[in-house]
Amino acid sequence: MSGNALGEQMSCSELVELVTDYLEGRMAGAEAEVFEAHMGLCPPCLHYLDQMRATMEALGRIPEESLPDGARETILHAFAERHPD
């Protein structure tokens, strides 16, 4: 996470980029605390996390490399349009 320290806020777009790391247990310490603090203040992001958790449980882990070119950017753009910072 670039430049964020405990006490700073995480943006919704940062959360979207880090959600997989969080769900797969690759996030710890201050970064996880900032992530969780954002979740406590942002119901849309909490809903997004719940949706991602359910998707991962239903489909298993889908490697990012398996996504078609541009799919990740399309998904991030669609989320950003629905919930701008």
C-alpha positions in Angstrom: 0.0 0.0 0.0 1.7 3.2 -1.1 2.2 5.8 1.5 -0.5 4.7 3.9 0.3 4.4 7.6 -1.9 3.5 10.5 -4.2 6.4 11.2 -4.4 7.4 7.5 -7.5 6.6 5.6 -7.6 4.1 2.7 -9.5 5.1 -0.4 -12.2 2.8 -1.9 -10.0 2.3 -5.0 -7.1 1.2 -2.8 -9.3 -1.2 -1.0 -10.5 -2.7 -4.3 -6.9 -3.3 -5.3 -6.0 -5.0 -2.0 -9.1 -7.0 -1.3 -7.7 -10.3 -2.7 -4.5 -9.9 -0.6 -6.8 -9.4 2.5 -9.0 -12.4 1.8 -6.0 -14.6 1.1 -4.3 -13.6 4.3 -1.4 -11.9 2.6 -2.0 -8.6 4.5 -0.9 -8.0 8.1 -0.1 -5.4 10.6 -0.8 -1.7 10.1 -2.0 -2.3 6.5 -4.7 -4.8 7.6 -5.7 -2.4 10.4 -6.2 0.5 7.9 -8.1 -1.9 5.6 -10.4 -3.0 8.4 -10.9 0.6 9.6 -12.1 1.5 6.2 -14.5 -1.4 6.2 -16.0 -0.2 9.4 -16.7 3.2 7.9 -17.8 2.3 4.4 -20.8 0.1 3.9 -20.4 -0.2 0.1 -16.8 -1.5 0.5 -18.0 -3.9 3.2 -20.6 -5.2 0.8 -17.9 -5.5 -1.9 -15.8 -7.5 0.5 -18.7 -9.8 1.3 -19.4 -10.3 -2.5 -15.7 -11.1 -3.2 -15.5 -13.5 -0.3 -18.7 -15.3 -1.5 -17.3 -15.4 -5.1 -14.0 -16.8 -4.0 -15.7 -19.4 -1.9 -18.1 -20.4 -4.8 -15.5 -20.4 -7.6 -12.3 -21.0 -5.8 -9.3 -18.8 -6.5 -9.1 -17.5 -10.1 -5.6 -16.4 -11.0 -5.5 -12.8 -12.3 -3.4 -14.1 -15.2 -6.4 -16.1 -16.4 -8.5 -12.9 -16.9 -8.7 -11.7 -20.5 -6.6 -8.6 -21.3 -8.2 -5.5 -19.9 -10.7 -7.4 -17.7 -9.2 -6.2 -14.4 -9.2 -2.6 -15.5 -12.8 -2.9 -16.7 -13.9 -4.3 -13.3 -12.0 -1.6 -11.4 -13.5 1.1 -13.6 -17.0 -0.2 -13.2 -16.6 -0.3 -9.4 -15.1 3.2 -9.4 -18.1 4.6 -11.3 -20.6 3.0 -8.8 -18.7 4.3 -5.8 -16.4 7.3 -6.4 -14.1 8.3 -3.6 
